[in-house]
Every structure is written in structure tokens, then in C-alpha cells.
Amino acid sequence: MSRTGFQKSVRMFHKFSEETMRRRAGDPAGRESIEALAAIEAVLKAERLFDASLLEPLAAFTNLLQSSQLPPDFGDYSFGDALLAIEESHAELRQGAEQRWEFAPELSDEAAASLSDFAPTAAASAPEHAAKLRRFVLDAALQVEPGAALVVGALSCADLPLAELAARFKRLTLSDLDLPRLEELVRTAIPEPHRERVKLERYDVTGSYVAFAESVKDTVTGAGGPAQAEQALVGLLESYDVGAGSAGLSAAEEKPELAISAMLLTELGAGYQACIASTLRARGWDPEAARRAPLQPSLGLLRCLQAQHHIHALLRRAKAAVLVSAVSEVELRGGPGGKATPAGEPTDLLFVERLEERLPGIAEIKAEQSWEWRQDRQVGAEKRSLLTLVEAVLV
């Protein structure tokens, strides 16, 4: 990825947009787009930090770059490429400043016990979704050497073919925050003759949960009131300064033949909001503030960065990787004849429309597949029917 090349693309499109605006007399939406491009250009010059308000314009621009609607001189940089270029600019801007965050994925028993807000969950599955996910993972497993395999965030997906993976690979490592639940998973999913091949590892793939929980507690405790706490928490969220190159997959230094991340990407950082809400509640303040501005956009940006770091780690720290993720979802409602129809436009769960847009240019896609997963979720007293688009890639 060339930061210089992406910066050139932004500069060219910024200039093109300004010229178009002058010829057509412009409109408010056009002016906002130009202002966003100017801000992104300033970020890439290391003149300012990227913030949550620029996520949507950045995704729209990189989607346009990859749509073949612009001349080849603009390049075909992905959203993942853009985030890496912005991170490089941030490193330059923060040069000489003391680093506030660290990637700290290994947890003590005591630390793990304190992370109830971040406990992994696996959504109830459906036979068709489970069958397609299992088939994709097993097909990928047959394309690599049967040495070591790693399942990152193993508790986030109930449909992985763990028994078959344990039979295929000489060593299978399962990682997540909760070791007792991992042990139970092995007992229920893997036949006894193959259990000796399985290693369990407590690992925080974000590398941030303990530090985040401690910092939120300190920030809220030290605040004089709810408004002050919210502003201080925004500052904490926007201070994230870990580079993608620091992100890992396992405590082991050896690269596995295959790393598997299934239905984990959208869950990374899902506990951040719950952690803030429970900390505010403990202080006697409104926990719903964690769901609103100004905290919600900054939480979204942090989760976006964590997801990109995880993708980067999959590409750099494994010989091959399977990445399966929910990409978008739309609520369904009953229609004529009992046929369900979408209640609105799909919500992008990864800030982009396709999983491949999160992959930087260094990724070589060897196989890919997509399917729809219909599921019912209980939200309070209400049952909602959702249609989720799932995409899978082998890189």
C-alpha cells in the first residue's frame, strides 16, 4: 500500500470535485463532500487526526475508486488500504508523543474474570448457514498443509467443524477470553482421540480490553458529572494509537498453516459500549449515553480500527487465513401471503458493502463465497426477524 499513491488519488478527486462544483453552482451535499475530501487530504498530510465524521465519506470514496467509474490514474485503493495510509499519517503526526495504548492480548485469570462486559457470544444458527460455513472452512483446510491451525475467537461461532479440523491438522489451537468455556467446547465438539492435538489459549484479539475497562473506570470516577465524563470518554476513545503492525493472533510466534476467524469481525469491540454503560450506571448516571452521540461515533471508529487490525494480523501472521463475517443486515417484515420483505435499506456492519473492501491490496483472494442467513432475535420484549449477508474469503 502506498500512502503517497492514495494521497494523490484524494488530491486529484478533491480538485475534480471543486471544478465540478464551480461549473454546476453546487449544492449542500456537494459542498459537504468537498469539505470531507479536504479533511481527509489534511489527515494524509499529517496535519490533523482522522475522526468518526470522516468514516462514511472515506468509505464512499474508496467504493468509487474500486467501481471502475474513474480513470485508472486514480488507482483502485480499498477501504482497508485507506485506513492503513491514514494510520501511517497518524504515526507521523504523533511522532515524539508518548504512546497511550499498547497491544496487550495475554490475560491473567484475575484480569479475564473482570471482563464480563466483553464475554463472547455465538448467535443461534440456521442449518443452511451452518452447512455453508462448515463447507467453506473445510475446503480451505484441504488447500493447506496439515500442520498447525488456529481458530481465533472460537466462542464467537457455533458452527465451526472443530472435529474435522482436529482430525485434519497435527495441532489445533482454539483461542478466546474464557478458558472454561473453551474446555467445555472441546469436550462437546471434539472426539476424545483427537483432543490431545488441541491447545487452548486465552487471548484478547483486540489487545485492549483490560486497559480499556480500567481507563473507562478511572475516567468516569474522576469526572465531575455526566457531561464531563462523556467528553473525557470521547478523548479516551480518540486517543487510540496502536498500529496495525502490532496486532497479533496468538502468543505463539510460529505462523500457522491456517488461521480461521469466523463471525468474529463485527463482534470485535462489541463490549466497549457495554463496559461504558455499566461504568456509568455504577456511578448513578444514565447508561444510555453510551448509545448516543458523542460517544457512539467514536466507539464506531475504534471498532472499525480494531477490525482492520485483525484483518492485517490474519494476513501477516498466518500462511493462509479464512475470514467469515456478517457484512450487512436488514430487518424483515411480513408481507402479502406471509412472504417477508425488507423493512428498509440494509445496514452495513463493516462500514462497506463488501468484505473484500476491507482487504488491503496485499491480500490475494484464493476463494470466496457469500450467502444469506435469516435469523430471529429477541430484542427486549420484541422479536425481530433479520436477514444477514455473510461473506467468506480464503486469503
Backbone hydrogen bonds, N-H to C=O, Kabsch-Sander energy under -0.5 kcal/mol:
donor,donor_aa,acceptor,acceptor_aa,energy
3,R,1,M,-0.7
6,F,2,S,-2.3
7,Q,3,R,-2.7
8,K,4,T,-2.1
9,S,5,G,-1.9
10,V,6,F,-2.3
11,R,7,Q,-2.4
12,M,8,K,-2.7
13,F,9,S,-2.3
14,H,10,V,-2.6
15,K,11,R,-2.3
16,F,12,M,-2.5
17,S,13,F,-2.6
18,E,14,H,-2.1
19,E,15,K,-2.2
20,T,16,F,-2.3
21,M,17,S,-2.4
22,R,18,E,-2.1
23,R,19,E,-1.9
24,R,20,T,-2.0
25,A,21,M,-0.8
31,R,27,D,-2.3
32,E,28,P,-2.3
33,S,29,A,-2.0
34,I,30,G,-2.1
35,E,31,R,-2.5
36,A,32,E,-2.2
37,L,33,S,-2.3
38,A,34,I,-2.4
39,A,35,E,-2.0
40,I,36,A,-2.6
41,E,37,L,-2.5
42,A,38,A,-2.0
43,V,39,A,-2.1
44,L,40,I,-2.3
45,K,41,E,-1.2
46,A,43,V,-1.9
47,E,42,A,-2.7
48,R,42,A,-0.7
54,L,51,D,-2.0
55,L,52,A,-1.4
58,L,54,L,-2.2
59,A,55,L,-2.5
60,A,56,E,-2.4
61,F,57,P,-2.2
62,T,58,L,-2.5
63,N,59,A,-2.1
64,L,60,A,-1.7
65,L,61,F,-2.2
66,Q,62,T,-1.7
67,S,64,L,-1.1
68,S,65,L,-0.6
69,Q,64,L,-0.8
74,F,71,P,-2.0
75,G,72,P,-1.8
79,F,357,E,-0.8
80,G,357,E,-2.0
82,A,78,S,-2.3
83,L,79,F,-2.3
84,L,80,G,-1.8
85,A,81,D,-2.2
86,I,82,A,-2.5
87,E,83,L,-2.2
88,E,84,L,-1.8
89,S,85,A,-1.8
90,H,86,I,-2.5
91,A,87,E,-2.2
92,E,88,E,-1.6
93,L,89,S,-2.4
94,R,90,H,-2.6
95,Q,92,E,-1.0
97,A,94,R,-2.8
104,A,102,E,-1.0
104,A,207,G,-2.6
112,A,108,S,-2.6
113,A,109,D,-1.9
114,S,110,E,-0.7
114,S,111,A,-0.9
115,L,112,A,-1.5
118,F,115,L,-1.5
119,A,116,S,-1.3
123,A,121,T,-0.5
130,A,126,A,-2.9
131,A,127,P,-2.5
132,K,128,E,-2.1
133,L,129,H,-2.4
134,R,130,A,-2.6
135,R,131,A,-2.3
136,F,132,K,-2.2
137,V,133,L,-2.3
138,L,134,R,-2.6
139,D,135,R,-2.4
140,A,136,F,-2.0
141,A,137,V,-2.3
142,L,138,L,-1.5
143,Q,140,A,-1.5
144,V,141,A,-1.0
147,G,145,E,-1.5
149,A,171,R,-2.5
150,L,258,L,-2.5
151,V,173,T,-3.1
152,V,150,L,-0.6
152,V,260,I,-2.5
153,G,175,S,-0.6
154,A,151,V,-0.6
154,A,175,S,-2.4
156,S,153,G,-2.1
157,C,154,A,-0.8
160,L,157,C,-0.6
162,L,160,L,-2.0
165,L,161,P,-2.2
166,A,162,L,-2.6
167,A,163,A,-1.7
168,R,164,E,-1.9
169,F,165,L,-2.6
170,K,146,P,-1.4
170,K,147,G,-1.0
171,R,147,G,-1.8
172,L,197,R,-2.3
173,T,149,A,-2.7
174,L,199,K,-2.7
175,S,151,V,-2.3
176,D,201,E,-1.7
179,L,177,L,-0.8
182,L,178,D,-1.7
183,E,179,L,-2.6
184,E,180,P,-2.1
185,L,181,R,-2.1
186,V,182,L,-2.2
187,R,183,E,-2.0
188,T,184,E,-1.9
189,A,185,L,-2.4
190,I,186,V,-2.0
194,H,191,P,-1.8
195,R,191,P,-0.5
195,R,192,E,-1.4
197,R,194,H,-1.4
198,V,195,R,-1.6
199,K,172,L,-2.6
201,E,174,L,-2.3
203,Y,176,D,-1.5
203,Y,201,E,-0.7
204,D,105,P,-2.7
205,V,203,Y,-0.8
207,G,204,D,-1.0
212,F,208,S,-2.9
213,A,209,Y,-2.6
214,E,210,V,-2.3
215,S,211,A,-2.5
216,V,212,F,-2.7
217,K,213,A,-2.0
218,D,214,E,-2.3
219,T,215,S,-2.6
220,V,216,V,-2.7
221,T,217,K,-2.4
222,G,218,D,-1.9
223,A,219,T,-0.6
223,A,220,V,-0.9
229,A,225,G,-2.3
230,E,226,P,-2.6
231,Q,227,A,-2.1
232,A,228,Q,-2.3
233,L,229,A,-2.4
234,V,230,E,-2.2
235,G,231,Q,-1.9
236,L,232,A,-2.0
237,L,233,L,-2.7
238,E,234,V,-2.5
239,S,235,G,-0.6
239,S,236,L,-1.0
240,Y,237,L,-1.1
246,S,243,G,-1.7
247,A,244,A,-1.2
257,E,148,A,-1.7
258,L,148,A,-1.3
259,A,320,A,-2.2
260,I,150,L,-3.0
261,S,322,V,-2.7
262,A,152,V,-0.5
263,M,261,S,-0.5
263,M,324,V,-2.3
264,L,324,V,-0.6
267,E,264,L,-1.4
268,L,264,L,-1.0
268,L,265,L,-0.7
270,A,267,E,-2.6
272,Y,269,G,-1.6
273,Q,269,G,-0.5
274,A,270,A,-0.7
275,C,271,G,-2.7
276,I,272,Y,-2.3
277,A,273,Q,-2.6
278,S,274,A,-2.6
279,T,275,C,-1.8
280,L,276,I,-2.6
281,R,277,A,-2.4
282,A,278,S,-1.9
283,R,279,T,-1.0
284,G,281,R,-1.5
285,W,280,L,-2.8
289,A,286,D,-1.3
290,A,287,P,-1.7
291,R,288,E,-2.0
292,R,289,A,-1.2
295,L,292,R,-0.7
296,Q,292,R,-2.6
298,S,294,P,-0.9
299,L,295,L,-2.5
300,G,296,Q,-2.3
301,L,297,P,-2.0
302,L,298,S,-2.0
303,R,299,L,-2.4
304,C,300,G,-2.2
305,L,301,L,-2.2
306,Q,302,L,-2.3
307,A,303,R,-2.3
308,Q,304,C,-1.9
309,H,305,L,-2.3
310,H,306,Q,-2.0
311,I,307,A,-2.1
312,H,308,Q,-2.3
313,A,309,H,-2.3
314,L,310,H,-2.2
315,L,311,I,-1.9
316,R,312,H,-2.1
317,R,313,A,-2.8
319,K,256,P,-2.6
320,A,256,P,-0.5
322,V,259,A,-2.8
323,L,321,A,-0.5
323,L,393,V,-2.5
324,V,261,S,-2.7
325,S,391,E,-2.6
327,V,389,L,-3.3
328,S,389,L,-1.0
329,E,347,T,-1.7
330,V,387,L,-1.9
332,L,385,S,-3.1
333,R,341,T,-2.6
335,G,339,K,-0.9
338,G,335,G,-1.7
339,K,336,P,-1.3
341,T,333,R,-2.8
343,A,331,E,-3.3
347,T,329,E,-3.2
348,D,346,P,-0.5
349,L,327,V,-2.9
349,L,347,T,-0.5
350,L,327,V,-0.8
350,L,352,V,-0.6
357,E,354,R,-1.2
358,R,355,L,-2.0
359,L,356,E,-1.1
363,A,360,P,-2.0
365,I,363,A,-0.6
366,K,364,E,-0.6
366,K,394,L,-3.3
367,A,394,L,-1.1
369,Q,392,A,-2.2
371,W,390,V,-2.3
373,W,388,T,-2.8
375,Q,386,L,-2.6
377,R,384,R,-3.3
379,V,377,R,-0.7
379,V,382,E,-3.6
380,G,378,Q,-0.7
382,E,379,V,-1.9
384,R,377,R,-3.5
384,R,382,E,-0.5
385,S,332,L,-0.5
386,L,375,Q,-3.3
386,L,384,R,-0.5
387,L,330,V,-2.6
388,T,373,W,-2.9
388,T,386,L,-0.6
389,L,328,S,-2.8
390,V,371,W,-3.1
390,V,388,T,-0.6
391,E,325,S,-2.5
392,A,369,Q,-2.9
393,V,323,L,-2.2
394,L,367,A,-2.6
395,V,321,A,-2.8
395,V,393,V,-0.5
